[in-house]
């Protein structure tokens, strides 16, 4: 399967950012482990700190370029009607992912503007949340 992982704002700092919440591993290291595990799949990765760039990427790949999108929209999860609309607009299924358990954190993190536009949500399993999302996508297929 062709699966694109999209990470939103501040997730380029994984491994250096609030390690007690997000862990010590950078995403590039994790991604190469993920690619080794899913050697038969085509896993690609995009990160942006900019809402419009995330929307552009969803538009660019969402009409046949990939089979599924694993999206950690970071803080845009809790604010972005525009990303939610983009997910609804495209054909590719989108899985919402969070490293931390957003429901066990501040109240504003308990609100997701994108959840209802996604096929499902995986949160709280650390970086393993991404692998679980891929498993979900592959099982659903
Ligand atoms: C996050 C949770 C968000 O609330 C936060 O803004 C992030 C990361 C997570 O993966 O746990 O940047 O999406």
Backbone and ligand atoms as CSV (ligand in chain L), in Angstrom:
chain,resi,resn,atom,element,x,y,z
A,1,UNK,N,N,0.836,-1.206,0.000
A,1,UNK,CA,C,0.000,0.000,0.000
A,1,UNK,C,C,0.868,1.252,0.000
A,2,UNK,N,N,0.307,2.289,-0.562
A,2,UNK,CA,C,0.994,3.598,-0.499
A,2,UNK,C,C,0.393,4.396,0.652
A,3,UNK,N,N,1.229,4.695,1.626
A,3,UNK,CA,C,0.747,5.401,2.820
A,3,UNK,C,C,1.619,6.631,3.046
A,4,UNK,N,N,0.972,7.776,3.144
A,4,UNK,CA,C,1.701,9.016,3.455
A,4,UNK,C,C,1.456,9.403,4.911
A,5,UNK,N,N,2.546,9.608,5.638
A,5,UNK,CA,C,2.446,10.148,6.994
A,5,UNK,C,C,2.655,11.659,6.904
A,6,UNK,N,N,1.721,12.421,7.455
A,6,UNK,CA,C,1.879,13.876,7.517
A,6,UNK,C,C,1.965,14.291,8.986
A,7,UNK,N,N,3.010,14.987,9.311
A,7,UNK,CA,C,3.157,15.572,10.648
A,7,UNK,C,C,3.024,17.088,10.566
A,8,UNK,N,N,2.281,17.639,11.497
A,8,UNK,CA,C,2.056,19.078,11.531
A,8,UNK,C,C,3.065,19.817,12.400
A,9,UNK,N,N,2.659,20.980,12.893
A,9,UNK,CA,C,3.597,21.895,13.548
A,9,UNK,C,C,4.283,21.329,14.785
A,10,UNK,N,N,5.551,21.670,14.877
A,10,UNK,CA,C,6.429,21.336,16.015
A,10,UNK,C,C,6.845,19.866,16.066
A,11,UNK,N,N,6.287,19.056,15.170
A,11,UNK,CA,C,6.643,17.631,15.207
A,11,UNK,C,C,7.989,17.371,14.524
A,12,UNK,N,N,8.525,18.397,13.872
A,12,UNK,CA,C,9.918,18.316,13.392
A,12,UNK,C,C,10.899,18.306,14.574
A,13,UNK,N,N,10.425,18.675,15.751
A,13,UNK,CA,C,11.296,18.742,16.930
A,13,UNK,C,C,11.214,17.489,17.801
A,14,UNK,N,N,10.565,16.437,17.296
A,14,UNK,CA,C,10.474,15.209,18.096
A,14,UNK,C,C,11.863,14.724,18.474
A,15,UNK,N,N,11.990,14.304,19.734
A,15,UNK,CA,C,13.300,13.888,20.244
A,15,UNK,C,C,13.981,14.993,21.023
A,16,UNK,N,N,13.558,16.233,20.726
A,16,UNK,CA,C,14.128,17.395,21.426
A,16,UNK,C,C,13.061,18.178,22.161
A,17,UNK,N,N,11.822,17.911,21.812
A,17,UNK,CA,C,10.690,18.708,22.313
A,17,UNK,C,C,9.981,17.967,23.453
A,18,UNK,N,N,9.867,18.588,24.603
A,18,UNK,CA,C,9.098,18.018,25.727
A,18,UNK,C,C,9.227,16.487,25.780
A,19,UNK,N,N,10.449,16.059,26.037
A,19,UNK,CA,C,10.762,14.621,25.948
A,19,UNK,C,C,9.903,13.754,26.857
A,20,UNK,N,N,9.469,14.330,27.987
A,20,UNK,CA,C,8.667,13.527,28.913
A,20,UNK,C,C,7.286,13.210,28.316
A,21,UNK,N,N,6.856,14.006,27.358
A,21,UNK,CA,C,5.554,13.758,26.712
A,21,UNK,C,C,5.745,13.028,25.385
A,22,UNK,N,N,6.719,13.480,24.591
A,22,UNK,CA,C,6.828,12.985,23.212
A,22,UNK,C,C,7.993,12.033,22.973
A,23,UNK,N,N,8.795,11.787,24.017
A,23,UNK,CA,C,9.874,10.807,23.887
A,23,UNK,C,C,11.177,11.407,23.392
A,24,UNK,N,N,12.182,10.541,23.323
A,24,UNK,CA,C,13.543,10.991,23.006
A,24,UNK,C,C,13.950,10.690,21.573
A,25,UNK,N,N,13.075,10.010,20.840
A,25,UNK,CA,C,13.464,9.592,19.486
A,25,UNK,C,C,13.027,10.621,18.443
A,26,UNK,N,N,13.915,10.928,17.499
A,26,UNK,CA,C,13.505,11.827,16.419
A,26,UNK,C,C,12.703,11.035,15.383
A,27,UNK,N,N,11.882,11.768,14.619
A,27,UNK,CA,C,10.951,11.061,13.741
A,27,UNK,C,C,11.657,10.340,12.604
A,28,UNK,N,N,12.769,10.877,12.140
A,28,UNK,CA,C,13.493,10.249,11.030
A,28,UNK,C,C,13.966,8.845,11.429
A,29,UNK,N,N,14.469,8.715,12.668
A,29,UNK,CA,C,14.906,7.396,13.160
A,29,UNK,C,C,13.716,6.442,13.222
A,30,UNK,N,N,12.611,6.932,13.783
A,30,UNK,CA,C,11.413,6.094,13.881
A,30,UNK,C,C,10.917,5.703,12.485
A,31,UNK,N,N,10.939,6.658,11.570
A,31,UNK,CA,C,10.439,6.392,10.217
A,31,UNK,C,C,11.247,5.297,9.533
A,32,UNK,N,N,12.547,5.304,9.713
A,32,UNK,CA,C,13.352,4.271,9.052
A,32,UNK,C,C,13.059,2.895,9.666
A,33,UNK,N,N,12.761,2.839,10.961
A,33,UNK,CA,C,12.352,1.565,11.585
A,33,UNK,C,C,11.008,1.095,11.006
A,34,UNK,N,N,10.117,2.064,10.825
A,34,UNK,CA,C,8.788,1.755,10.282
A,34,UNK,C,C,8.901,1.228,8.847
A,35,UNK,N,N,9.749,1.863,8.064
A,35,UNK,CA,C,9.930,1.427,6.669
A,35,UNK,C,C,10.532,0.025,6.608
A,36,UNK,N,N,11.456,-0.273,7.548
A,36,UNK,CA,C,12.052,-1.620,7.601
A,36,UNK,C,C,10.999,-2.667,7.940
A,37,UNK,N,N,10.068,-2.276,8.807
A,37,UNK,CA,C,9.023,-3.215,9.233
A,37,UNK,C,C,8.011,-3.458,8.109
A,38,UNK,N,N,7.692,-2.402,7.379
A,38,UNK,CA,C,6.686,-2.508,6.316
A,38,UNK,C,C,7.363,-2.403,4.959
A,39,UNK,N,N,8.282,-3.322,4.738
A,39,UNK,CA,C,9.129,-3.293,3.547
A,39,UNK,C,C,8.295,-3.416,2.265
A,40,UNK,N,N,7.143,-4.117,2.392
A,40,UNK,CA,C,6.288,-4.350,1.213
A,40,UNK,C,C,5.417,-3.135,0.890
A,41,UNK,N,N,5.365,-2.177,1.788
A,41,UNK,CA,C,4.544,-0.986,1.572
A,41,UNK,C,C,5.417,0.211,1.207
A,42,UNK,N,N,4.766,1.185,0.611
A,42,UNK,CA,C,5.467,2.410,0.218
A,42,UNK,C,C,5.054,3.513,1.209
A,43,UNK,N,N,5.913,3.717,2.209
A,43,UNK,CA,C,5.592,4.709,3.245
A,43,UNK,C,C,6.405,5.976,2.988
A,44,UNK,N,N,5.690,7.064,2.789
A,44,UNK,CA,C,6.365,8.349,2.573
A,44,UNK,C,C,5.997,9.304,3.706
A,45,UNK,N,N,6.746,10.404,3.790
A,45,UNK,CA,C,6.620,11.286,4.951
A,45,UNK,C,C,6.700,12.748,4.528
A,46,UNK,N,N,5.836,13.549,5.149
A,46,UNK,CA,C,5.855,14.995,4.915
A,46,UNK,C,C,5.614,15.695,6.242
A,47,UNK,N,N,6.380,16.727,6.503
A,47,UNK,CA,C,6.164,17.525,7.718
A,47,UNK,C,C,6.097,18.990,7.342
A,48,UNK,N,N,5.150,19.702,7.945
A,48,UNK,CA,C,5.111,21.154,7.757
A,48,UNK,C,C,4.595,21.829,9.018
A,49,UNK,N,N,5.120,23.005,9.255
A,49,UNK,CA,C,4.637,23.824,10.369
A,49,UNK,C,C,3.524,24.768,9.937
A,50,UNK,N,N,3.100,24.659,8.670
A,50,UNK,CA,C,2.183,25.647,8.098
A,50,UNK,C,C,0.861,24.993,7.668
A,51,UNK,N,N,-0.205,25.527,8.178
A,51,UNK,CA,C,-1.540,24.966,7.925
A,51,UNK,C,C,-1.830,24.812,6.427
A,52,UNK,N,N,-1.577,25.869,5.665
A,52,UNK,CA,C,-1.888,25.841,4.230
A,52,UNK,C,C,-1.069,24.792,3.484
A,53,UNK,N,N,0.167,24.588,3.916
A,53,UNK,CA,C,1.005,23.566,3.257
A,53,UNK,C,C,0.483,22.165,3.528
A,54,UNK,N,N,-0.052,21.966,4.727
A,54,UNK,CA,C,-0.643,20.654,5.045
A,54,UNK,C,C,-1.879,20.434,4.166
A,55,UNK,N,N,-2.674,21.487,4.012
A,55,UNK,CA,C,-3.870,21.400,3.164
A,55,UNK,C,C,-3.470,21.134,1.716
A,56,UNK,N,N,-2.448,21.850,1.227
A,56,UNK,CA,C,-1.980,21.619,-0.150
A,56,UNK,C,C,-1.550,20.168,-0.344
A,57,UNK,N,N,-0.836,19.610,0.641
A,57,UNK,CA,C,-0.384,18.225,0.518
A,57,UNK,C,C,-1.564,17.259,0.502
A,58,UNK,N,N,-2.548,17.510,1.366
A,58,UNK,CA,C,-3.755,16.660,1.356
A,58,UNK,C,C,-4.414,16.692,-0.026
A,59,UNK,N,N,-4.511,17.885,-0.611
A,59,UNK,CA,C,-5.100,18.004,-1.956
A,59,UNK,C,C,-4.255,17.268,-2.990
A,60,UNK,N,N,-2.933,17.411,-2.860
A,60,UNK,CA,C,-2.031,16.849,-3.881
A,60,UNK,C,C,-2.060,15.324,-3.921
A,61,UNK,N,N,-2.193,14.702,-2.764
A,61,UNK,CA,C,-2.111,13.229,-2.735
A,61,UNK,C,C,-3.473,12.563,-2.575
A,62,UNK,N,N,-4.492,13.348,-2.264
A,62,UNK,CA,C,-5.764,12.772,-1.822
A,62,UNK,C,C,-6.681,12.246,-2.904
A,63,UNK,N,N,-6.269,12.400,-4.159
A,63,UNK,CA,C,-7.124,11.925,-5.260
A,63,UNK,C,C,-6.407,10.839,-6.066
A,64,UNK,N,N,-5.958,9.803,-5.370
A,64,UNK,CA,C,-5.397,8.651,-6.084
A,64,UNK,C,C,-3.903,8.456,-5.943
A,65,UNK,N,N,-3.209,9.433,-5.392
A,65,UNK,CA,C,-1.746,9.298,-5.273
A,65,UNK,C,C,-1.356,8.322,-4.159
A,66,UNK,N,N,-2.161,8.236,-3.113
A,66,UNK,CA,C,-1.865,7.308,-2.007
A,66,UNK,C,C,-3.143,6.560,-1.618
A,67,UNK,N,N,-2.956,5.426,-0.935
A,67,UNK,CA,C,-4.108,4.637,-0.485
A,67,UNK,C,C,-4.658,5.142,0.835
A,68,UNK,N,N,-3.789,5.730,1.640
A,68,UNK,CA,C,-4.232,6.241,2.951
A,68,UNK,C,C,-3.238,7.277,3.462
A,69,UNK,N,N,-3.747,8.119,4.348
A,69,UNK,CA,C,-2.920,9.174,4.958
A,69,UNK,C,C,-3.019,9.034,6.476
A,70,UNK,N,N,-1.856,9.010,7.118
A,70,UNK,CA,C,-1.780,9.002,8.586
A,70,UNK,C,C,-1.395,10.427,8.987
A,71,UNK,N,N,-2.288,11.112,9.681
A,71,UNK,CA,C,-2.095,12.539,9.944
A,71,UNK,C,C,-2.004,12.847,11.432
A,72,UNK,N,N,-0.864,13.388,11.824
A,72,UNK,CA,C,-0.762,14.010,13.149
A,72,UNK,C,C,-0.721,15.516,12.894
A,73,UNK,N,N,-1.851,16.156,13.068
A,73,UNK,CA,C,-1.960,17.585,12.743
A,73,UNK,C,C,-1.425,18.471,13.865
A,74,UNK,N,N,-0.875,17.849,14.923
A,74,UNK,CA,C,-0.340,18.640,16.031
A,74,UNK,C,C,-1.420,19.553,16.580
A,75,UNK,N,N,-1.047,20.762,16.926
A,75,UNK,CA,C,-2.002,21.688,17.542
A,75,UNK,C,C,-3.115,22.120,16.584
A,76,UNK,N,N,-2.896,21.981,15.263
A,76,UNK,CA,C,-3.982,22.303,14.321
A,76,UNK,C,C,-5.181,21.386,14.518
A,77,UNK,N,N,-4.948,20.228,15.132
A,77,UNK,CA,C,-6.052,19.318,15.474
A,77,UNK,C,C,-7.150,20.064,16.224
A,78,UNK,N,N,-6.710,20.969,17.099
A,78,UNK,CA,C,-7.644,21.607,18.030
A,78,UNK,C,C,-8.167,22.949,17.531
A,79,UNK,N,N,-7.766,23.316,16.312
A,79,UNK,CA,C,-8.148,24.649,15.817
A,79,UNK,C,C,-8.636,24.685,14.372
A,80,UNK,N,N,-8.274,23.682,13.572
A,80,UNK,CA,C,-8.346,23.904,12.124
A,80,UNK,C,C,-9.577,23.319,11.437
A,81,UNK,N,N,-10.541,24.186,11.187
A,81,UNK,CA,C,-11.689,23.793,10.364
A,81,UNK,C,C,-11.217,23.584,8.924
A,82,UNK,N,N,-10.203,24.337,8.516
A,82,UNK,CA,C,-9.709,24.239,7.134
A,82,UNK,C,C,-9.101,22.861,6.854
A,83,UNK,N,N,-8.330,22.325,7.802
A,83,UNK,CA,C,-7.774,20.977,7.597
A,83,UNK,C,C,-8.904,19.945,7.636
A,84,UNK,N,N,-9.847,20.145,8.533
A,84,UNK,CA,C,-11.005,19.242,8.586
A,84,UNK,C,C,-11.744,19.220,7.250
A,85,UNK,N,N,-11.969,20.394,6.678
A,85,UNK,CA,C,-12.650,20.477,5.371
A,85,UNK,C,C,-11.835,19.792,4.281
A,86,UNK,N,N,-10.508,19.971,4.333
A,86,UNK,CA,C,-9.640,19.351,3.318
A,86,UNK,C,C,-9.727,17.828,3.398
A,87,UNK,N,N,-9.767,17.295,4.624
A,87,UNK,CA,C,-9.878,15.834,4.792
A,87,UNK,C,C,-11.198,15.348,4.194
A,88,UNK,N,N,-12.263,16.120,4.441
A,88,UNK,CA,C,-13.572,15.747,3.884
A,88,UNK,C,C,-13.590,15.848,2.365
A,89,UNK,N,N,-12.783,16.764,1.833
A,89,UNK,CA,C,-12.814,17.032,0.393
A,89,UNK,C,C,-12.127,15.950,-0.428
A,90,UNK,N,N,-11.140,15.286,0.158
A,90,UNK,CA,C,-10.339,14.338,-0.623
A,90,UNK,C,C,-10.943,12.938,-0.562
A,91,UNK,N,N,-10.390,12.066,-1.423
A,91,UNK,CA,C,-10.913,10.690,-1.505
A,91,UNK,C,C,-10.164,9.734,-0.570
A,92,UNK,N,N,-8.900,9.983,-0.319
A,92,UNK,CA,C,-8.093,9.057,0.486
A,92,UNK,C,C,-8.559,9.057,1.938
A,93,UNK,N,N,-8.616,7.881,2.558
A,93,UNK,CA,C,-8.959,7.840,3.978
A,93,UNK,C,C,-7.830,8.420,4.831
A,94,UNK,N,N,-8.212,9.159,5.860
A,94,UNK,CA,C,-7.223,9.787,6.757
A,94,UNK,C,C,-7.421,9.234,8.171
A,95,UNK,N,N,-6.318,8.802,8.775
A,95,UNK,CA,C,-6.335,8.339,10.166
A,95,UNK,C,C,-5.698,9.428,11.023
A,96,UNK,N,N,-6.412,9.872,12.046
A,96,UNK,CA,C,-5.875,10.868,12.983
A,96,UNK,C,C,-4.987,10.162,14.007
A,97,UNK,N,N,-3.805,10.712,14.205
A,97,UNK,CA,C,-2.852,10.103,15.140
A,97,UNK,C,C,-2.323,11.157,16.111
A,98,UNK,N,N,-2.146,10.728,17.371
A,98,UNK,CA,C,-1.431,11.554,18.344
A,98,UNK,C,C,-0.480,10.681,19.139
A,99,UNK,N,N,0.667,11.226,19.422
A,99,UNK,CA,C,1.677,10.518,20.217
A,99,UNK,C,C,1.207,10.439,21.665
A,100,UNK,N,N,0.757,11.557,22.181
A,100,UNK,CA,C,0.294,11.614,23.573
A,100,UNK,C,C,-1.192,11.283,23.655
A,101,UNK,N,N,-1.644,10.988,24.854
A,101,UNK,CA,C,-3.071,10.766,25.074
A,101,UNK,C,C,-3.729,12.134,25.268
A,102,UNK,N,N,-4.190,12.702,24.172
A,102,UNK,CA,C,-4.728,14.068,24.212
A,102,UNK,C,C,-5.922,14.192,25.165
A,103,UNK,N,N,-6.617,13.089,25.385
A,103,UNK,CA,C,-7.789,13.128,26.281
A,103,UNK,C,C,-7.417,13.164,27.752
A,104,UNK,N,N,-6.140,12.934,28.044
A,104,UNK,CA,C,-5.685,12.982,29.437
A,104,UNK,C,C,-4.907,14.259,29.716
A,105,UNK,N,N,-4.975,15.210,28.791
A,105,UNK,CA,C,-4.187,16.438,28.931
A,105,UNK,C,C,-5.113,17.646,29.135
A,106,UNK,N,N,-4.645,18.819,28.731
A,106,UNK,CA,C,-5.450,20.028,28.942
A,106,UNK,C,C,-6.796,19.903,28.194
A,107,UNK,N,N,-7.800,20.612,28.710
A,107,UNK,CA,C,-9.137,20.533,28.106
A,107,UNK,C,C,-9.123,20.895,26.623
A,108,UNK,N,N,-8.327,21.917,26.246
A,108,UNK,CA,C,-8.344,22.325,24.836
A,108,UNK,C,C,-7.813,21.241,23.910
A,109,UNK,N,N,-7.044,20.287,24.456
A,109,UNK,CA,C,-6.551,19.187,23.607
A,109,UNK,C,C,-7.586,18.070,23.461
A,110,UNK,N,N,-8.646,18.152,24.248
A,110,UNK,CA,C,-9.692,17.126,24.170
A,110,UNK,C,C,-10.629,17.390,22.997
A,111,UNK,N,N,-10.516,18.576,22.399
A,111,UNK,CA,C,-11.349,18.928,21.251
A,111,UNK,C,C,-10.557,18.677,19.973
A,112,UNK,N,N,-11.124,17.873,19.095
A,112,UNK,CA,C,-10.497,17.666,17.783
A,112,UNK,C,C,-11.445,18.137,16.699
A,113,UNK,N,N,-10.961,19.115,15.903
A,113,UNK,CA,C,-11.757,19.587,14.765
A,113,UNK,C,C,-11.679,18.620,13.599
A,114,UNK,N,N,-10.721,17.699,13.653
A,114,UNK,CA,C,-10.542,16.830,12.483
A,114,UNK,C,C,-11.104,15.418,12.684
A,115,UNK,N,N,-11.366,15.032,13.940
A,115,UNK,CA,C,-11.738,13.638,14.230
A,115,UNK,C,C,-12.928,13.165,13.394
A,116,UNK,N,N,-13.945,14.008,13.285
A,116,UNK,CA,C,-15.159,13.582,12.586
A,116,UNK,C,C,-14.950,13.448,11.078
A,117,UNK,N,N,-13.871,14.022,10.568
A,117,UNK,CA,C,-13.579,13.921,9.133
A,117,UNK,C,C,-12.692,12.709,8.825
A,118,UNK,N,N,-12.140,12.104,9.888
A,118,UNK,CA,C,-11.199,10.991,9.706
A,118,UNK,C,C,-11.922,9.654,9.871
A,119,UNK,N,N,-11.285,8.582,9.389
A,119,UNK,CA,C,-11.911,7.265,9.560
A,119,UNK,C,C,-11.772,6.779,11.000
A,120,UNK,N,N,-10.780,7.256,11.724
A,120,UNK,CA,C,-10.598,6.874,13.113
A,120,UNK,C,C,-9.433,7.614,13.730
A,121,UNK,N,N,-9.277,7.429,15.026
A,121,UNK,CA,C,-8.229,8.134,15.774
A,121,UNK,C,C,-7.435,7.158,16.617
A,122,UNK,N,N,-6.117,7.321,16.616
A,122,UNK,CA,C,-5.251,6.545,17.517
A,122,UNK,C,C,-4.394,7.544,18.282
A,123,UNK,N,N,-4.467,7.461,19.603
A,123,UNK,CA,C,-3.753,8.435,20.432
A,123,UNK,C,C,-3.243,7.788,21.699
A,124,UNK,N,N,-2.059,8.204,22.114
A,124,UNK,CA,C,-1.601,7.848,23.447
A,124,UNK,C,C,-0.602,6.718,23.523
A,125,UNK,N,N,-0.151,6.218,22.392
A,125,UNK,CA,C,0.759,5.077,22.393
A,125,UNK,C,C,2.180,5.466,22.030
A,126,UNK,N,N,2.497,6.739,22.226
A,126,UNK,CA,C,3.830,7.197,21.833
A,126,UNK,C,C,3.968,7.114,20.321
A,127,UNK,N,N,5.204,6.976,19.854
A,127,UNK,CA,C,5.413,6.884,18.403
A,127,UNK,C,C,4.735,5.650,17.820
A,128,UNK,N,N,4.502,4.651,18.663
A,128,UNK,CA,C,3.833,3.439,18.187
A,128,UNK,C,C,2.428,3.738,17.652
A,129,UNK,N,N,1.875,4.907,17.989
A,129,UNK,CA,C,0.569,5.295,17.437
A,129,UNK,C,C,0.586,5.267,15.905
A,130,UNK,N,N,1.724,5.643,15.319
A,130,UNK,CA,C,1.805,5.656,13.841
A,130,UNK,C,C,1.734,4.234,13.282
A,131,UNK,N,N,2.459,3.295,13.945
A,131,UNK,CA,C,2.428,1.898,13.485
A,131,UNK,C,C,1.007,1.344,13.628
A,132,UNK,N,N,0.360,1.652,14.750
A,132,UNK,CA,C,-0.998,1.165,14.960
A,132,UNK,C,C,-1.949,1.709,13.892
A,133,UNK,N,N,-1.727,2.940,13.474
A,133,UNK,CA,C,-2.551,3.522,12.400
A,133,UNK,C,C,-2.322,2.773,11.091
A,134,UNK,N,N,-1.071,2.438,10.817
A,134,UNK,CA,C,-0.771,1.688,9.591
A,134,UNK,C,C,-1.411,0.305,9.649
A,135,UNK,N,N,-1.331,-0.338,10.818
A,135,UNK,CA,C,-1.990,-1.640,10.986
A,135,UNK,C,C,-3.494,-1.506,10.729
A,136,UNK,N,N,-4.085,-0.452,11.237
A,136,UNK,CA,C,-5.526,-0.233,11.053
A,136,UNK,C,C,-5.862,-0.082,9.580
A,137,UNK,N,N,-5.050,0.679,8.884
A,137,UNK,CA,C,-5.257,0.914,7.447
A,137,UNK,C,C,-5.138,-0.392,6.679
A,138,UNK,N,N,-4.132,-1.183,7.022
A,138,UNK,CA,C,-3.895,-2.434,6.289
A,138,UNK,C,C,-4.990,-3.465,6.597
A,139,UNK,N,N,-5.480,-3.454,7.837
A,139,UNK,CA,C,-6.530,-4.395,8.219
A,139,UNK,C,C,-7.849,-4.025,7.532
A,140,UNK,N,N,-8.120,-2.723,7.507
A,140,UNK,CA,C,-9.364,-2.231,6.905
A,140,UNK,C,C,-9.429,-2.572,5.422
A,141,UNK,N,N,-8.252,-2.526,4.781
A,141,UNK,CA,C,-8.153,-2.807,3.344
A,141,UNK,C,C,-8.604,-4.242,3.105
L,1,LIG,C1,C,0.027,15.965,19.486
L,1,LIG,C2,C,-0.918,16.504,20.555
L,1,LIG,C3,C,-1.266,17.957,20.286
L,1,LIG,O1,O,-2.146,18.433,21.284
L,1,LIG,C4,C,-0.027,18.809,20.294
L,1,LIG,O2,O,-0.341,20.137,19.968
L,1,LIG,C5,C,1.037,18.276,19.394
L,1,LIG,C6,C,1.269,16.838,19.365
L,1,LIG,C7,C,0.484,14.537,19.797
L,1,LIG,O3,O,1.001,13.886,18.898
L,1,LIG,O4,O,0.360,14.065,20.934
L,1,LIG,O5,O,1.779,19.026,18.775
L,1,LIG,O6,O,-0.656,15.931,18.248
